[in-house]
Amino acid sequence: MLRIIAGELGGRRLRTPAGRLTRPTADRVREALFNILGPPPEGAAVLDLYAGSGALGIESLSRGAAHATFVEQDAQVCRTIATNLRELGLAERATVLGRPVRPALGQLAARAPAAPFQWIFADPPYANSGTSGELPWLLDLIGRSALLAPDGLLIVERATRDADAFASALAATPGLALHDRRRYGDTALLFLTATAHGEAS
């Protein structure tokens, strides 16, 4: 089982989806990530895409985020997220969308100008991360929408071997710019910021 690193629920354990090919972010990578991010701003909303166990969104809530939205298409995995939220007393501060990321983002983008996200976590399956996979349209949609707050961060987790290609492809994505990148063994974290809406990064 995973554990919450810090915050009001630090040390509590999280259930992980049984028998599912999820790839939870390792504790040490999560700890490093949140050390970089620091505490969320007051009233912050976060978005956890391809949520799996929901560890990133739940860690954000533990550290003070006001609300977290989890997007996960696997029904059994959604039930695990819901169980984690209920057992931790977080259900009233969370929304779980049990559908694929593309239609979920379309739904969220419609309300984003009134409620953008401070942090967006995106960890698509590595097998679907190439130029014909999830990331190109995901970045394009986020870059062209108001989903990411002007001072917010989009955090993308990739295999270290793919990080350079990802950073190069990002140059063609309007509305986003690479702010920072970190490597932790086989895992790379890329931190993206919103540029002026509609401008190329």
N, C-alpha and C positions, 0 to 999 in steps of 0.2 A: 504493500500500500504506500501511496505517496503521503507526504506530510506538508502542512502549511508551514512556511519558513518563519514568518514573523507577523507582527500585528496583534490584534485582539484575540485571534484564534491560533497564534503561533504554537506549533507542536501538535495540533490536532491532525488526525489522519484522514485521508481521502480514499474513498472506494475507487477502484479502477474497473473498467468494463471487462467482465469475465469473457474469455474466449474471443475477444475482438482484437483486430490488428491495429490497435491504437499505439501511438508512440509518444508517451508523455514526456514533456520536457524534464530532463534530469534535475534533481534537487540542486546540484551545484550550479547548473546553468540558470535555473530560476532565481537562485540567491544572487548570483552575479547580475542578472537582468534587473532585479528590483533594487539592488544597490545603486545601479546606474540611474534608474528612474527616480528614486527617492519617493517620498510620500505623494499620493495623488492630490491635486488641488481640491479645495473645498467644493463639494457638489459635483465632483467629476463622475462622468459616465464612461464605462469602458466596454469594448466589444471584443469577444473571444470567438474567433472564427475557427472552424474545424476543431471544435472545443475539446473533444475527447472526454477526459475526466472532469474538465472544467477547471483545472488547477490554476491556470493563469488568471482567469476572471475571479476565482475564489480568493486567490492570494491578494488581488487588488482590493476586493471587498474587505478582507481582513486588515489591510493597511489603511482603510479609510475611504475608499471610493463609495460614492453614494449609490450607484446602481451598476449592474453588469448585465449585458445581454450575451447569451451563449447561442451559437449557431452550430448545429450538428445534425446531419441527415439520418444517422443510424438511430432507429427508435430505441433499441436496447441501451445504447450509449446515452441517449437523452434521459432515459429513466435513471441511469446511474448519476448523471448530473443533478437531476431533481432530488434524488435521495441524499446526495452530499449536501445540497442546499438546505433541505429540510432538517437533516440531522445537525447542521451547524447553525440553525436559526437564521438563515440568510434568504429564505424563500421570498420574503416581501421586498427584498432589494434586488431581485433578479428576474429576468425574463429568459425563457428557454424556447428557441425557435427550432422545431424539429423539421427542418427542410434543407435542401441543398443551399450552398452559400450564394450562388448567383441570384436566384429569386429572392432569397432573404435580404440580400444587399439592396435589391431593387425596392423592396418594401421599406427598408430602413432609410434609404436615400430620399424617399418621398417626404419624410418628416425631419431629415437631418438639419435643414436650415434653422429650425427651432431648437434642436437638441443634438448638436454634434458630439462626437466622442473624443475624449481627451487622449485615450490610448486605444489603439486597435491592434490586437494580436492576430497574426496570420501564420499558421503553420500547416500549409497544405501537404498532403502526402508527397514524399520525395519523388515517387514514381510519376507524379503528375506535375512536376515543377518546371518542365522544359518549355521551349518556345511554343509548343502546341498544347501545353497543359493549362493548369489553373492560373499561374501567376500573371501572364500578360493581360488577360481580361480583368483579373482582380485589381491589379494596379491601375489599369486604365479607368475602371469604374470608380475606384476611390479617388483617383487624381482628378477626375472630372466632376465629382459630386462635392457636396458639403459635409460628407460623413466625418471627416477629420477636422477637429477644431483648429483654428489658425495657429495656436501654440501647442498643438497636440503632436503625438508621435504614432506612426505606424511601425510596428516591430515585426519583422519577418524572420522566421527561423528557417535556415536552410542547411543542407550538408555543406561542410567547408569546401568540398571539391566543386560545388556549384556556385559559390559566392561571387567569384570574379565574373562569371558569365552573367549572373543576375545583376551585378552592379553596372556592367556595360549595357545591358538591355534597358536598365532603368533610365538611361540618358534620353531615350525616345519617349518616355512617359510624361505626358503633360500633367502639371499640377502637383508633382512630387519631386523631392530632391533628397539625395542620400546625405544624411547628417553625420552618421558614425557607423562603424562596423567593428565587431569584436569576434574573436575566435576562441572557442573552448573545445579543444580536441577536435572531434569530427563535426562539431556543431558551430555554425556561424550565426550571429545575430546582426541584423541590419536595421538601422534606425532611420526612418524616413520622416521628413517634415513636409507640410503643405506649402507650396509656393503660391503666389498670387493666382487666384482661380483661373484655370484655363491656360496659364503660361507653361511653356516647356521647362523642365528642370535642367 
